[in-house]
Amino acid sequence: MDEATLVEVLQGIALAIALAACAGIRAWLPLLLAGGLHRAGLLQLGSSFDFLGSNRALILFGVASVL
C-alpha cells in the first residue's frame, strides 16, 4: 500500500468516526450506565430489561460507546 492510499484510508476512517459521533453514537452511554447500575444492584429494571446487566450487553455497550 502506497502512502497516498494509506492517507485516504485514514482520512475515511476519521471522517466515519466523526460522523458517527455527530449522529448520536453516544446514545449507548445511558444503556451502559443502566446496565452497570443494574449489575451493581443499584437500579431495579423490569424483567424485559434484565439483559442490560448481562456480560454480553455491557461489553457491547462499552465498545459501542468507545467507538
Buried (B, 14 or more C-beta within 10 A) or exposed (E): EEEEEEEEEEEEEEEEEEEEEEEEBEEBEEBBBBBBBBBEEEBEBEEEBEEBBEEEBBEBBBEBBEE
